Amino acid sequence: MKSLRCTLAALTLAGAAHSALAADTLDIIVPFSAGGATDIVARSLEPILSRELGVTSVIRNVAGASATLGTIEVANSQGNPNILEYVPAGALSIQPTLKSLPYELDSFRYICRTVSNPMYLMVSKSSGIKSFPELVNRSKERSLLYGSSGPGTLPHLAMAALVVHSQLDARHIPYRGTGNAMNALAGDEIQVVAGTDTILTNYDLRPLAIFALQRDPNYADVPTIKELGVGKLEFSVWQGLIAPEGISEKRFRQYSEACEAALKTPEFREFADKANVNIAYLDQEEFKKFVTKRYEDNKSVLETSGLIK
């Protein structure tokens, strides 16, 4: 009888803990506008993560200031277990170098890295430009404009480095998210962008080069930047889940386990295959180490590209 009472008590406590998690709505902040690469992946992951956790969750787009507005909201939610951020690379590995922010790398708990994809130099198919030399020649006729999801984001950083290290003549126009930049590209407000193959797939653009050391088998005819004689320029867009500092270890562990499980589901893997998204899981410890290293590397690139002194 005593054993039965202990078992029932344990089950009651476990059920109460799960109910406490399920009772709250989980806000997942995406710090860009709807329709961009980060938002597309987040909205594919969210229902699976919600199911793994047994909670109701909602995506909330908090765009602006190169993804820092949404990141600031999460940093300011210290101890709140019901808010996460589906964070893009730039908010953590670039923006803290460019400006004074009310957060730093230690303001967050690092749940998991989810995906990582190399960046491509791309143009609208209607532009008629089919190679990087053609793009350079077009820029000699008139200075071109390139867009990004905001100042200091990875697309901006990749393009700025390319302009510095090549003969491409182009100026930067920032937008409030990738979706807005894609609309500008379609309307010829800008002529060139850097982005992932998720953008290529969703907006039917033409890749001219890849910011990687090796060609992508899915785009075998697209040369690397190094092959074009520009130099060793390597940029990838990674994303992950973070929580504000101060949440309980128990809740943090639940989020970490749910993230790993969600990435392994056939549902998410099917999405990743169709969208050409590379699942690149890192656990909490490896993710934090990775972010710290990318922060240091990007700071060096910002200095050599003249974006900071």
Long-range contacts (C-beta under 8 A, 24 or more apart in sequence): 17-250, 18-54, 21-53, 21-54, 21-55, 21-251, 21-254, 22-53, 22-54, 22-55, 22-56, 24-55, 24-81, 24-82, 25-55, 25-56, 25-57, 25-58, 25-82, 26-50, 26-53, 26-55, 26-56, 26-57, 26-58, 26-82, 26-83, 26-84, 27-57, 27-58, 27-60, 27-82, 27-83, 27-84, 28-57, 28-58, 28-59, 28-60, 28-84, 28-85, 28-86, 29-60, 29-62, 29-70, 29-71, 29-73, 29-74, 29-83, 29-84, 29-85, 29-86, 30-59, 30-60, 30-61, 30-62, 30-70, 30-85, 30-86, 31-61, 31-62, 31-63, 31-64, 31-67, 31-68, 31-69, 31-70, 31-71, 31-85, 31-87, 31-88, 31-91, 32-61, 32-63, 32-67, 32-70, 32-88, 32-149, 32-176, 32-177, 32-178, 32-179, 33-61, 33-63, 33-176, 33-177, 33-178, 33-179, 33-180, 34-61, 34-177, 34-179, 35-177, 35-178, 35-179, 35-182, 36-149, 36-177, 36-178, 36-179, 36-181, 36-182, 37-178, 37-195, 37-196, 37-198, 37-199, 37-202, 37-237, 38-86, 38-88, 38-178, 38-239, 39-177, 39-178, 39-179, 40-198, 40-202, 40-275, 41-86, 41-114, 41-115, 41-198, 41-239, 41-275, 41-277, 42-86, 42-239, 44-268, 44-271, 44-275, 45-86, 45-114, 45-262, 45-263, 45-268, 46-86, 48-262, 48-265, 48-267, 48-268, 49-258, 49-259, 49-262, 52-257, 52-258, 52-261, 52-262, 53-254, 53-255, 53-258, 59-86, 63-176, 63-177, 64-150, 64-176, 65-150, 66-90, 66-91, 66-94, 66-95, 66-149, 66-150, 66-151, 66-152, 66-153, 66-156, 66-174, 67-91, 67-95, 67-149, 67-150, 67-153, 68-95, 68-101, 71-95, 71-103, 72-101, 72-102, 72-103, 74-108, 74-242, 74-243, 74-244, 75-102, 75-103, 75-107, 75-108, 75-244, 75-245, 76-102, 76-244, 77-244, 78-107, 78-244, 78-245, 78-246, 79-244, 79-245, 79-246, 79-247, 80-244, 80-246, 80-247, 81-243, 81-247, 81-248, 81-251, 83-243, 83-244, 84-111, 84-241, 84-242, 84-243, 84-255, 85-241, 85-242, 85-243, 86-114, 86-239, 86-240, 86-241, 87-239, 87-240, 87-241, 87-242, 88-153, 88-154, 88-237, 88-239, 89-154, 89-236, 89-237, 89-238, 89-239, 89-294, 90-150, 90-152, 90-153, 90-154, 90-157, 92-242, 92-291, 92-294, 92-295, 93-291, 93-294, 93-295, 93-297, 93-298, 94-152, 94-153, 94-154, 94-157, 94-295, 94-298, 94-302, 95-152, 96-295, 97-295, 97-298, 97-299, 97-302, 97-308, 98-151, 98-152, 98-302, 98-307, 98-308, 99-152, 105-288, 105-291, 105-292, 105-295, 106-245, 107-244, 107-245, 108-242, 108-243, 108-244, 108-245, 109-242, 109-243, 109-244, 109-245, 109-247, 109-252, 109-284, 110-240, 110-242, 110-284, 110-287, 110-288, 110-291, 111-240, 111-241, 111-242, 111-243, 111-252, 111-255, 111-256, 111-259, 111-284, 111-287, 112-240, 112-241, 112-256, 112-259, 112-260, 112-263, 112-281, 112-282, 112-283, 112-284, 112-287, 113-238, 113-239, 113-240, 113-280, 113-281, 113-282, 113-286, 113-287, 113-290, 114-239, 114-240, 114-241, 114-259, 114-263, 114-279, 114-280, 114-281, 115-238, 115-239, 115-272, 115-277, 115-278, 115-279, 115-280, 116-236, 116-237, 116-238, 116-239, 116-278, 116-280, 117-196, 117-197, 117-198, 117-236, 117-237, 117-238, 117-276, 117-277, 117-278, 118-196, 118-197, 118-210, 118-211, 118-212, 118-216, 118-234, 118-235, 118-236, 118-237, 119-154, 119-155, 119-158, 119-194, 119-195, 119-196, 119-210, 119-211, 119-212, 119-235, 119-236, 119-237, 120-194, 120-195, 120-196, 120-197, 120-199, 120-200, 120-207, 120-208, 120-209, 120-210, 120-211, 120-219, 120-222, 121-158, 121-159, 121-162, 121-192, 121-194, 121-207, 121-208, 121-209, 121-210, 121-211, 121-225, 122-192, 122-193, 122-194, 122-195, 122-199, 122-200, 122-205, 122-206, 122-207, 122-208, 123-185, 123-191, 123-192, 123-193, 123-205, 123-206, 123-208, 124-185, 124-186, 124-188, 124-191, 124-205, 124-206, 125-204, 125-205, 125-206, 127-188, 127-191, 127-206, 129-206, 129-208, 130-206, 130-208, 131-208, 132-208, 132-209, 132-223, 132-228, 133-228, 135-168, 135-192, 135-208, 136-166, 136-167, 136-168, 136-169, 138-191, 139-167, 139-168, 139-169, 139-170, 140-167, 140-169, 143-169, 143-170, 143-171, 144-168, 144-169, 144-170, 144-171, 144-190, 144-191, 144-192, 145-170, 145-171, 145-172, 145-173, 145-189, 145-190, 145-191, 145-192, 146-170, 146-171, 146-172, 146-173, 146-190, 146-191, 146-192, 146-193, 146-194, 147-172, 147-173, 147-174, 147-175, 147-181, 147-184, 147-185, 147-189, 147-190, 147-192, 147-193, 148-172, 148-173, 148-174, 148-175, 148-181, 148-193, 148-194, 149-174, 149-175, 149-176, 149-177, 149-178, 149-180, 149-181, 150-174, 150-175, 150-176, 150-177, 152-307, 154-194, 154-235, 154-237, 155-181, 155-193, 155-194, 155-195, 155-237, 157-235, 157-298, 157-301, 157-302, 157-305, 157-307, 158-194, 158-211, 158-233, 158-235, 159-192, 159-193, 159-194, 160-305, 160-306, 160-307, 161-233, 161-235, 161-301, 161-304, 161-305, 162-194, 162-225, 162-230, 162-233, 164-304, 164-305, 164-306, 165-230, 165-231, 165-233, 166-228, 166-230, 194-235, 195-237, 196-237, 196-277, 197-276, 197-277, 198-275, 198-276, 198-277, 200-276, 201-274, 201-275, 201-276, 202-275, 211-235, 211-236, 212-236, 218-276, 238-280, 238-290, 238-294, 240-282, 240-287, 252-284, 256-283, 256-284
